[in-house]
């Protein structure tokens, strides 16, 4: 199973909005970066991702699950842009901040540290386990 990280500005689409969508989830739309789009095209049903509050907050606040694989992004007619649907699984007991992630040597190669602008990015198994431990939540 692969793991992912999804970035969203909390004043535009935050954790509470994601939770409110329930088991139906919501499409992760509006992504206009080829690498992020390709990451979504690689996602499989049931894979998990971190929900990261970007710009304000700068912290991982919960875990989402892919509930629909890549499909046309309904916010554009341009066929180049796909998205997946995600649903909230559980919040972190304690959010994990970007400052904490950058301070942890075992996370030095994490995409969030190396490619901080990428809105949808892969997370390694080891990174996943460590961040879940830091957030005091089950992986």
The 8 nearest C-alpha neighbors of each residue, nearest first, counted from 0:
[[1, 46, 2, 43, 47, 45, 124, 42],
 [2, 0, 46, 3, 47, 123, 122, 42],
 [3, 1, 122, 47, 48, 121, 46, 123],
 [4, 2, 48, 121, 122, 120, 49, 47],
 [3, 5, 49, 48, 120, 119, 50, 121],
 [6, 4, 119, 50, 51, 118, 49, 7],
 [7, 5, 51, 118, 53, 52, 50, 119],
 [6, 8, 52, 53, 9, 12, 51, 5],
 [7, 9, 53, 11, 52, 10, 54, 12],
 [10, 13, 8, 12, 11, 52, 7, 55],
 [9, 11, 8, 12, 13, 55, 7, 52],
 [12, 10, 9, 8, 13, 7, 16, 52],
 [13, 11, 9, 10, 8, 7, 16, 14],
 [12, 14, 9, 16, 15, 10, 17, 11],
 [13, 15, 17, 16, 18, 12, 9, 60],
 [14, 16, 18, 17, 13, 19, 12, 9],
 [17, 15, 19, 13, 14, 18, 12, 20],
 [16, 18, 14, 15, 19, 20, 87, 13],
 [17, 19, 15, 87, 20, 16, 21, 14],
 [18, 20, 16, 21, 17, 15, 24, 87],
 [21, 19, 24, 18, 17, 23, 25, 22],
 [22, 20, 19, 23, 18, 24, 86, 87],
 [21, 23, 24, 86, 20, 87, 66, 18],
 [24, 22, 21, 20, 86, 25, 66, 85],
 [25, 23, 86, 20, 85, 22, 21, 84],
 [24, 26, 84, 85, 27, 20, 86, 23],
 [25, 27, 84, 28, 83, 85, 82, 24],
 [28, 26, 82, 83, 84, 25, 85, 29],
 [29, 27, 26, 82, 30, 72, 74, 73],
 [28, 30, 31, 74, 27, 72, 82, 75],
 [29, 31, 28, 32, 36, 35, 80, 82],
 [32, 30, 29, 33, 80, 36, 35, 28],
 [31, 33, 35, 34, 30, 36, 117, 118],
 [34, 32, 36, 35, 37, 31, 80, 30],
 [33, 35, 37, 36, 32, 38, 117, 119],
 [36, 34, 119, 38, 32, 37, 33, 118],
 [37, 35, 33, 39, 38, 34, 32, 40],
 [38, 36, 40, 34, 39, 35, 33, 41],
 [37, 39, 35, 41, 36, 40, 34, 120],
 [40, 38, 36, 42, 41, 37, 69, 82],
 [39, 41, 37, 69, 38, 42, 36, 81],
 [42, 40, 38, 39, 37, 43, 69, 68],
 [43, 41, 39, 40, 68, 38, 44, 46],
 [44, 42, 46, 68, 45, 41, 65, 67],
 [43, 45, 65, 66, 46, 68, 67, 42],
 [46, 44, 65, 64, 43, 66, 47, 0],
 [47, 45, 65, 64, 44, 43, 1, 0],
 [48, 46, 64, 2, 63, 65, 3, 45],
 [47, 49, 3, 4, 63, 2, 62, 64],
 [48, 50, 4, 62, 61, 5, 51, 63],
 [51, 49, 61, 5, 59, 62, 60, 4],
 [50, 52, 59, 6, 58, 5, 60, 53],
 [53, 51, 57, 7, 58, 8, 9, 56],
 [54, 52, 57, 8, 7, 55, 6, 51],
 [53, 55, 8, 57, 56, 52, 9, 7],
 [56, 54, 53, 57, 52, 8, 9, 10],
 [55, 57, 58, 52, 53, 54, 96, 9],
 [58, 56, 53, 52, 55, 97, 96, 54],
 [59, 57, 96, 95, 52, 56, 51, 97],
 [58, 60, 51, 95, 94, 50, 61, 52],
 [59, 61, 94, 91, 90, 50, 58, 51],
 [62, 60, 90, 91, 50, 89, 49, 59],
 [61, 63, 49, 88, 89, 48, 50, 90],
 [64, 62, 87, 88, 48, 86, 47, 85],
 [63, 65, 47, 85, 86, 46, 45, 66],
 [64, 66, 85, 45, 44, 46, 67, 84],
 [65, 67, 85, 84, 44, 64, 45, 86],
 [68, 66, 84, 83, 65, 44, 69, 85],
 [67, 69, 83, 44, 43, 42, 70, 84],
 [70, 68, 83, 82, 40, 81, 39, 67],
 [69, 71, 81, 82, 72, 83, 68, 67],
 [70, 72, 81, 73, 80, 82, 78, 69],
 [73, 71, 81, 82, 74, 28, 80, 75],
 [72, 74, 75, 71, 76, 28, 81, 26],
 [73, 75, 72, 29, 28, 76, 71, 77],
 [76, 74, 77, 73, 72, 80, 78, 29],
 [75, 77, 78, 74, 73, 72, 71, 80],
 [76, 78, 75, 79, 80, 72, 71, 74],
 [79, 77, 80, 76, 71, 81, 75, 72],
 [80, 78, 77, 81, 71, 33, 76, 36],
 [81, 79, 78, 72, 71, 77, 36, 31],
 [82, 80, 71, 72, 70, 69, 36, 79],
 [81, 83, 69, 72, 70, 27, 28, 39],
 [84, 82, 69, 68, 26, 67, 27, 39],
 [83, 85, 26, 67, 25, 66, 27, 65],
 [86, 84, 65, 24, 66, 64, 25, 63],
 [87, 85, 24, 63, 64, 22, 88, 66],
 [86, 88, 63, 18, 17, 89, 62, 64],
 [87, 89, 63, 62, 86, 64, 90, 61],
 [90, 88, 62, 61, 87, 91, 63, 136],
 [91, 89, 61, 60, 62, 92, 88, 136],
 [90, 92, 61, 93, 60, 134, 136, 94],
 [93, 91, 135, 134, 136, 90, 94, 60],
 [92, 94, 134, 91, 135, 95, 60, 133],
 [95, 93, 60, 59, 91, 134, 58, 96],
 [96, 94, 59, 58, 134, 93, 133, 99],
 [97, 95, 58, 99, 98, 57, 94, 59],
 [96, 98, 100, 99, 58, 57, 101, 95],
 [97, 99, 101, 96, 100, 102, 57, 95],
 [100, 98, 102, 96, 97, 101, 103, 95],
 [99, 101, 97, 103, 102, 98, 106, 96],
 [100, 102, 98, 99, 103, 97, 112, 107],
 [101, 103, 99, 100, 98, 104, 106, 107],
 [102, 104, 100, 105, 101, 106, 99, 107],
 [105, 103, 107, 106, 102, 101, 100, 108],
 [104, 106, 103, 107, 108, 126, 129, 109],
 [107, 105, 109, 104, 108, 103, 100, 126],
 [106, 108, 104, 109, 105, 112, 101, 103],
 [109, 107, 106, 113, 110, 112, 105, 111],
 [110, 108, 106, 111, 112, 107, 113, 122],
 [109, 111, 113, 114, 112, 108, 120, 115],
 [112, 110, 115, 109, 114, 113, 120, 117],
 [111, 113, 110, 109, 115, 114, 107, 101],
 [112, 114, 110, 111, 115, 109, 108, 107],
 [115, 113, 110, 116, 111, 117, 112, 109],
 [114, 116, 111, 112, 117, 113, 110, 118],
 [115, 117, 114, 118, 111, 113, 119, 6],
 [116, 118, 115, 119, 114, 120, 35, 111],
 [119, 117, 6, 5, 116, 35, 120, 7],
 [120, 118, 35, 5, 4, 117, 6, 38],
 [119, 121, 4, 3, 117, 35, 118, 38],
 [120, 122, 3, 2, 4, 123, 110, 119],
 [123, 121, 3, 2, 126, 127, 4, 124],
 [124, 122, 126, 125, 127, 2, 121, 1],
 [123, 125, 127, 126, 128, 122, 2, 1],
 [124, 126, 128, 127, 123, 129, 122, 130],
 [127, 125, 123, 129, 124, 128, 130, 122],
 [126, 128, 124, 130, 125, 129, 123, 131],
 [129, 127, 131, 125, 126, 130, 132, 124],
 [128, 130, 132, 126, 131, 127, 125, 133],
 [129, 131, 133, 132, 127, 128, 126, 134],
 [132, 130, 134, 128, 136, 133, 129, 138],
 [131, 133, 135, 129, 130, 134, 128, 136],
 [134, 132, 130, 131, 135, 129, 95, 93],
 [135, 133, 93, 131, 132, 91, 136, 95],
 [136, 134, 132, 133, 92, 131, 93, 91],
 [135, 137, 131, 134, 91, 92, 132, 138],
 [138, 136, 131, 135, 132, 91, 128, 134],
 [137, 131, 136, 128, 127, 132, 62, 130]]
